[in-house]
Amino acid sequence: MAAAPGHLPSYDDLLERTGAPPGSSWGLWGDDDVLGCLNLLTPERVVRAAALVRHGRVFPLNLELDLPDPPLFGRPGPVHDVTSLAADGSIHDETLSNWNTQASAQWDGFRHVAHTEHGFYNGVADEEHGMHHWARRGIVGRGVLADVARWRESQGLAVRPGEADVISVDEIASTLDAEGTTVEIGDILLIRTGWLAWYRGLDADARAETATGFASIGLRSGPELPRFLWDLHIAAVAGDNPAVEVFPPGTGVDLDNPSAVMDDPDGFAHRALLPLLGLPLGEMWDLDALAADCAADGVYEFLVTSAPLNLTAGVASPPNALAVK
């Protein structure tokens, strides 16, 4: 049964549901839904977001396609070949091979991660999900930035991007409060951890070392995170770090067996957010220029647009995202 207009259950309500996995949004937008929280990007909210464009400043949020280099998680890097269609070289084509859609800035789609017990989002078969659903709908809405890295610095707190440095939900809330920013239903929440700025400062050897057995700053996993994000009733969340959540996943403490934690929805937030809540995750978004502008004018809300790849049954996609102020 679809959710009643204007009403969304709390996370605690979701935990008490029957006929659906506890802590899931399954069925709220229909039994065949493949959009999840993107359903909150209603026409009325798009119109509201468009009114936030006041100066015409545009901030592309895609990272360069060949960064990180080497790619993380053992993913392959793209090979770009420019070809000629004319003997004199006056007409060019190109090919992109060996390209993993999650090697750079990305949306994680609902085919990316299943729940270990309940399967993929909304109980929809793996092959019925895909980036094409998001692409053919389009993603447009009000964006808000929680610049946690800048907030920590203002408080004299350390930021350790290259370590399993956990960001608590209280820190996100404190950042938003300090910015004077209120999250509204259907917002796209962007969280700047400082990871990308740190990565850009690494030399080639350090980047190669980072790609193998790396750790990164991110949101603390556990039951508090899905509760916090769901109760904000956002349409999506994206960060400038590799996994949105801390990596290795969990609480940021030393882990003897990170792969075992990744099977646990309470330890690996991806399994609670993507397949249970239907909350899209954006990773390695380039937020630094946007964050500097927000800090300069004190305005942390803006229009966000994203056009994912219209790839049938695609697992992920570059966000092709813009923030406009």
PLY file of the C-alpha trace (Angstrom):
ply
format ascii 1.0
element vertex 325
property float x
property float y
property float z
element edge 324
property int vertex1
property int vertex2
end_header
0.00 0.00 0.00
1.37 3.41 -0.97
2.18 6.01 1.68
-0.53 8.56 2.29
0.26 11.97 0.77
2.08 14.18 3.23
2.65 11.38 5.72
5.80 9.40 6.27
6.32 6.97 9.13
9.16 7.48 11.57
12.02 5.02 11.66
10.62 3.57 14.87
7.34 3.02 12.99
9.27 1.15 10.30
10.79 -1.13 12.92
7.29 -2.09 14.08
5.89 -2.81 10.62
4.40 -6.18 9.75
4.29 -7.59 6.25
7.64 -6.00 5.38
11.20 -6.34 6.71
11.62 -4.39 9.96
13.32 -1.06 9.38
12.33 -1.00 5.71
10.30 1.36 3.54
9.10 -1.51 1.36
5.64 -0.95 -0.08
5.35 2.70 0.99
5.38 3.79 -2.64
3.88 0.63 -4.09
4.89 -3.00 -4.27
6.69 -2.54 -7.59
8.49 0.69 -6.69
12.11 1.05 -7.87
12.75 4.69 -6.93
12.70 4.58 -3.14
13.22 7.94 -1.47
13.54 9.64 -4.85
9.73 9.57 -4.80
10.01 12.51 -2.39
11.25 14.75 -5.23
7.74 15.89 -6.09
7.02 18.60 -8.70
6.17 21.02 -5.90
9.55 20.45 -4.26
11.35 20.88 -7.59
9.65 24.26 -8.06
10.69 25.24 -4.53
14.27 24.20 -5.25
14.41 26.15 -8.51
13.66 29.34 -6.57
16.98 28.92 -4.73
18.90 29.99 -7.85
19.67 33.66 -7.17
23.14 34.36 -8.57
23.67 31.82 -11.34
26.78 30.29 -9.79
27.20 26.71 -11.03
29.24 24.03 -9.25
29.90 20.76 -11.11
30.02 17.95 -8.55
31.55 15.16 -10.64
35.10 14.15 -9.86
37.47 13.69 -12.81
36.66 10.33 -14.37
40.23 9.07 -13.93
40.32 9.78 -10.18
41.04 8.15 -7.81
44.12 6.77 -9.54
44.58 3.90 -8.95
40.88 3.21 -8.33
39.83 2.02 -4.88
38.47 -1.40 -3.87
40.49 -3.11 -6.62
38.27 -1.69 -9.35
39.74 -1.23 -12.83
40.62 2.16 -14.24
39.21 3.46 -17.52
41.14 3.27 -20.78
40.39 6.19 -23.10
41.21 5.78 -26.80
40.63 8.48 -29.40
40.01 7.04 -32.85
39.84 8.62 -36.30
37.01 8.33 -38.79
38.88 10.23 -41.50
42.23 9.47 -43.07
43.42 13.02 -42.48
42.50 12.88 -38.79
39.86 15.59 -39.10
37.05 13.51 -37.57
37.41 11.80 -34.20
35.50 9.23 -32.22
36.52 7.71 -28.92
36.08 4.59 -26.86
36.12 4.11 -23.12
36.97 0.57 -22.08
37.66 -1.27 -18.85
35.48 1.35 -17.15
33.82 0.66 -13.82
30.92 3.04 -13.17
31.87 3.12 -9.48
35.55 3.95 -9.88
34.98 7.70 -9.55
32.13 9.96 -8.41
29.01 7.82 -8.41
25.48 7.00 -7.42
25.12 3.58 -5.83
21.99 2.10 -7.37
19.66 -0.44 -5.79
21.36 -3.31 -7.66
24.63 -2.54 -5.88
23.93 -4.11 -2.49
21.30 -6.56 -1.28
20.22 -7.21 2.27
21.69 -10.53 3.40
18.28 -11.82 4.49
15.68 -9.90 2.49
17.33 -9.26 -0.88
17.18 -6.11 -2.97
15.13 -2.98 -2.34
11.37 -3.46 -2.06
11.63 -7.17 -2.78
12.03 -6.38 -6.48
14.14 -8.88 -8.41
17.76 -7.91 -9.01
17.36 -7.68 -12.78
14.29 -5.45 -12.48
16.29 -2.72 -10.78
18.62 -0.44 -12.70
19.97 3.06 -13.20
17.62 3.55 -16.15
14.72 4.04 -13.74
16.48 6.96 -12.06
17.73 8.35 -15.38
14.32 8.36 -17.01
12.86 10.14 -14.00
15.70 12.62 -13.45
16.93 13.84 -10.06
16.24 17.48 -9.22
15.68 19.00 -5.80
16.83 21.19 -2.96
20.36 20.40 -1.86
21.77 21.19 1.56
25.43 20.94 2.55
26.67 19.75 5.92
30.33 20.78 5.84
31.44 18.60 8.74
35.15 19.04 7.97
34.90 22.83 8.20
32.73 22.62 11.32
35.24 20.35 13.06
38.05 22.75 12.20
36.05 25.63 13.66
35.68 23.65 16.88
39.37 22.78 17.09
38.58 19.12 16.40
40.83 16.88 14.31
39.88 15.72 10.83
41.64 12.49 9.84
40.50 11.71 6.28
42.93 8.84 5.70
41.87 6.98 8.84
38.68 5.24 9.98
37.61 8.51 11.59
33.92 8.27 12.45
31.44 11.11 12.03
28.52 10.78 14.41
24.97 11.81 13.62
25.30 14.37 16.40
28.16 15.99 14.49
26.03 16.23 11.36
23.23 17.82 13.37
25.66 20.23 15.04
27.10 21.20 11.66
23.67 21.95 10.25
22.78 23.96 13.36
25.98 26.01 13.12
25.23 26.73 9.45
21.67 27.75 10.26
20.44 25.09 7.86
17.18 23.19 8.21
16.73 19.93 6.34
13.35 19.65 4.65
11.44 16.64 3.34
12.81 15.53 -0.02
16.18 17.29 0.31
19.41 15.91 -1.13
21.86 15.98 1.77
25.52 16.51 0.85
28.13 15.79 3.52
31.68 17.09 3.18
34.17 15.05 5.19
37.37 16.55 3.77
38.46 13.24 2.23
38.66 14.45 -1.36
40.69 17.56 -0.52
43.07 15.32 1.42
43.33 12.84 -1.46
44.14 15.56 -3.97
47.11 16.50 -1.80
48.68 13.03 -2.00
51.55 12.24 -4.35
51.45 9.25 -6.73
53.08 6.87 -4.25
50.67 7.78 -1.47
47.71 7.40 -3.81
48.91 3.94 -4.80
49.24 3.00 -1.13
45.76 4.40 -0.41
44.22 2.16 -3.07
45.21 -1.02 -1.25
43.93 -1.75 2.23
42.88 1.82 2.76
40.83 3.47 5.49
38.73 6.62 5.24
36.69 9.01 7.29
32.91 8.55 7.10
29.62 8.24 8.92
29.44 5.89 11.88
27.48 2.75 11.04
24.95 1.27 13.43
21.25 1.68 14.14
21.54 5.42 14.82
22.50 6.22 11.22
19.48 4.82 9.32
17.19 6.26 12.02
18.75 9.73 11.70
18.74 9.80 7.90
15.25 8.32 7.52
13.72 10.67 10.08
15.12 13.61 8.09
13.01 12.22 5.19
15.66 13.13 2.63
15.55 11.92 -0.96
19.25 10.97 -1.09
22.57 11.46 0.67
25.99 11.96 -0.91
29.48 12.55 0.44
32.96 13.43 -0.80
34.41 10.21 0.62
34.62 6.69 -0.84
31.69 5.02 0.95
29.64 7.75 2.68
30.08 5.63 5.80
33.42 5.07 7.51
35.75 2.49 5.99
36.46 -0.19 7.06
32.77 -0.22 7.90
31.53 -0.24 11.45
32.29 2.10 14.28
35.80 3.10 13.26
37.48 0.99 15.92
40.02 -1.62 14.90
38.27 -4.49 13.18
39.67 -8.00 13.06
37.42 -9.06 10.19
35.96 -6.18 8.14
34.44 -8.55 5.57
32.29 -10.14 8.29
31.05 -6.71 9.35
29.97 -6.04 5.75
27.43 -8.86 6.04
25.75 -7.15 8.99
23.23 -4.32 8.34
24.10 -2.86 11.75
27.78 -2.88 10.85
27.63 -2.02 7.15
25.24 0.88 6.60
24.94 0.16 2.87
22.79 -2.88 3.71
20.37 -0.80 5.78
20.21 2.28 3.56
20.05 0.89 0.01
17.98 -2.33 0.15
15.88 -1.59 3.24
15.20 2.15 3.15
15.63 2.74 -0.58
17.93 5.69 0.12
20.34 6.45 -2.77
23.98 6.92 -1.82
26.36 9.22 -3.66
30.10 8.73 -3.19
33.22 10.74 -4.00
31.29 13.83 -5.06
33.46 16.92 -5.55
32.08 19.29 -2.91
35.07 21.53 -2.20
34.30 24.51 -4.45
30.65 24.43 -3.42
31.64 24.30 0.25
33.98 27.28 -0.11
31.18 29.30 -1.71
28.72 28.33 1.01
31.20 29.35 3.69
31.75 32.68 1.94
28.10 33.71 1.64
26.62 31.72 4.53
24.03 30.04 2.28
24.07 26.25 2.44
21.00 25.52 0.29
20.91 25.33 -3.51
19.37 23.60 -6.50
20.80 20.16 -7.29
20.36 18.40 -10.62
21.61 14.92 -11.53
21.26 12.96 -14.76
22.42 9.35 -14.21
23.35 7.16 -17.15
20.31 5.85 -18.98
21.74 2.34 -18.85
19.15 -0.42 -18.65
19.69 -2.49 -15.51
22.78 -0.42 -14.62
24.23 -0.98 -11.16
25.66 2.52 -10.69
26.40 5.74 -12.51
28.39 8.92 -12.42
26.01 11.47 -10.91
26.44 14.09 -13.65
25.43 16.46 -10.87
25.36 20.24 -10.60
24.67 22.55 -7.68
23.34 25.97 -8.67
23.10 28.97 -6.33
0 1
1 2
2 3
3 4
4 5
5 6
6 7
7 8
8 9
9 10
10 11
11 12
12 13
13 14
14 15
15 16
16 17
17 18
18 19
19 20
20 21
21 22
22 23
23 24
24 25
25 26
26 27
27 28
28 29
29 30
30 31
31 32
32 33
33 34
34 35
35 36
36 37
37 38
38 39
39 40
40 41
41 42
42 43
43 44
44 45
45 46
46 47
47 48
48 49
49 50
50 51
51 52
52 53
53 54
54 55
55 56
56 57
57 58
58 59
59 60
60 61
61 62
62 63
63 64
64 65
65 66
66 67
67 68
68 69
69 70
70 71
71 72
72 73
73 74
74 75
75 76
76 77
77 78
78 79
79 80
80 81
81 82
82 83
83 84
84 85
85 86
86 87
87 88
88 89
89 90
90 91
91 92
92 93
93 94
94 95
95 96
96 97
97 98
98 99
99 100
100 101
101 102
102 103
103 104
104 105
105 106
106 107
107 108
108 109
109 110
110 111
111 112
112 113
113 114
114 115
115 116
116 117
117 118
118 119
119 120
120 121
121 122
122 123
123 124
124 125
125 126
126 127
127 128
128 129
129 130
130 131
131 132
132 133
133 134
134 135
135 136
136 137
137 138
138 139
139 140
140 141
141 142
142 143
143 144
144 145
145 146
146 147
147 148
148 149
149 150
150 151
151 152
152 153
153 154
154 155
155 156
156 157
157 158
158 159
159 160
160 161
161 162
162 163
163 164
164 165
165 166
166 167
167 168
168 169
169 170
170 171
171 172
172 173
173 174
174 175
175 176
176 177
177 178
178 179
179 180
180 181
181 182
182 183
183 184
184 185
185 186
186 187
187 188
188 189
189 190
190 191
191 192
192 193
193 194
194 195
195 196
196 197
197 198
198 199
199 200
200 201
201 202
202 203
203 204
204 205
205 206
206 207
207 208
208 209
209 210
210 211
211 212
212 213
213 214
214 215
215 216
216 217
217 218
218 219
219 220
220 221
221 222
222 223
223 224
224 225
225 226
226 227
227 228
228 229
229 230
230 231
231 232
232 233
233 234
234 235
235 236
236 237
237 238
238 239
239 240
240 241
241 242
242 243
243 244
244 245
245 246
246 247
247 248
248 249
249 250
250 251
251 252
252 253
253 254
254 255
255 256
256 257
257 258
258 259
259 260
260 261
261 262
262 263
263 264
264 265
265 266
266 267
267 268
268 269
269 270
270 271
271 272
272 273
273 274
274 275
275 276
276 277
277 278
278 279
279 280
280 281
281 282
282 283
283 284
284 285
285 286
286 287
287 288
288 289
289 290
290 291
291 292
292 293
293 294
294 295
295 296
296 297
297 298
298 299
299 300
300 301
301 302
302 303
303 304
304 305
305 306
306 307
307 308
308 309
309 310
310 311
311 312
312 313
313 314
314 315
315 316
316 317
317 318
318 319
319 320
320 321
321 322
322 323
323 324
